[in-house]
Amino acid sequence: RRLVLTPAIVGGLGWARIQGHAATPEVRARSGSGLTAAVRARLAVQRALVPALSLRAFAEAGWMACAFDATVDGARAAGLSGTTIVVGLGLVF
């Protein structure tokens, strides 16, 4: 049974939605959505359990290449940006 290490550079696209909530009645809350993108470095480990079945685990770390921001009175109030970390575990048939 072999253990295989696979490094890679990966990208991800997503669709983000932010919904505002107003604390006072004179403030009007709105919502918005938009495309996000991330670039990450991945290290995957795969081990064959039987000839047609393998176990795979991976970890990714990177950053948002296309962030999504929510603004209030022209200033950034919330959003999605910065570093990203993804981990996964699964079976490969």
C-alpha positions in Angstrom: 0.0 0.0 0.0 1.5 3.3 -1.2 1.2 6.7 0.4 1.1 9.4 -2.2 1.7 13.1 -1.5 0.4 15.6 -4.0 1.2 19.4 -3.8 -0.9 21.8 -6.0 -2.0 25.3 -6.5 -5.8 25.5 -6.7 -8.4 28.1 -7.1 -12.0 28.4 -6.0 -15.0 30.5 -7.1 -17.9 31.2 -4.8 -21.1 33.3 -4.6 -21.4 35.4 -1.4 -24.6 37.0 -0.1 -24.7 39.6 2.8 -27.9 40.6 4.4 -28.0 43.8 6.4 -30.0 44.3 9.7 -31.1 47.7 10.9 -31.1 48.4 14.7 -33.2 51.5 14.3 -36.2 52.2 12.1 -34.6 55.2 10.3 -31.9 53.0 8.9 -32.8 51.0 5.8 -31.1 47.6 5.6 -30.3 46.0 2.2 -28.8 42.9 0.9 -26.3 42.2 -1.8 -24.4 39.3 -3.4 -21.4 38.9 -5.6 -18.6 36.6 -6.9 -15.7 35.7 -4.8 -12.4 33.9 -5.7 -9.6 32.3 -3.7 -6.2 31.1 -4.6 -4.7 28.4 -2.3 -1.8 26.0 -2.0 -2.9 22.4 -1.4 -1.1 19.4 0.0 -3.0 16.1 -0.4 -2.2 12.7 1.0 -3.8 9.6 -0.5 -3.5 5.9 0.5 -4.9 2.9 -1.2 -7.1 0.8 1.0 -8.0 -1.8 -1.6 -7.3 -1.8 -5.4 -10.5 0.2 -6.2 -10.7 2.4 -3.0 -8.4 5.0 -1.5 -8.5 7.4 1.4 -7.6 11.0 0.7 -7.0 13.9 3.1 -5.9 17.4 2.1 -5.2 20.8 3.6 -5.3 24.1 1.7 -4.2 27.6 2.7 -4.3 30.8 0.7 -6.1 34.1 0.3 -9.2 35.7 -1.2 -8.2 37.0 -4.6 -11.6 38.7 -5.2 -13.1 39.8 -1.9 -16.7 40.8 -1.2 -17.4 43.9 0.9 -20.5 45.5 2.4 -20.4 49.2 3.0 -22.4 51.6 5.2 -22.1 55.3 4.5 -19.2 54.7 2.2 -17.1 52.8 4.8 -16.5 49.0 4.8 -18.8 47.5 7.5 -18.5 43.7 6.8 -17.3 41.4 4.1 -15.3 38.3 3.1 -11.6 38.8 2.5 -8.2 37.7 3.8 -6.8 34.3 4.4 -8.6 31.0 3.8 -8.0 27.5 5.2 -9.8 24.4 3.9 -9.3 20.8 5.1 -11.0 17.7 3.7 -11.2 13.9 4.2 -12.9 11.5 1.8 -12.9 8.3 -0.2 -11.8 8.0 -3.8 -13.4 5.2 -5.9 
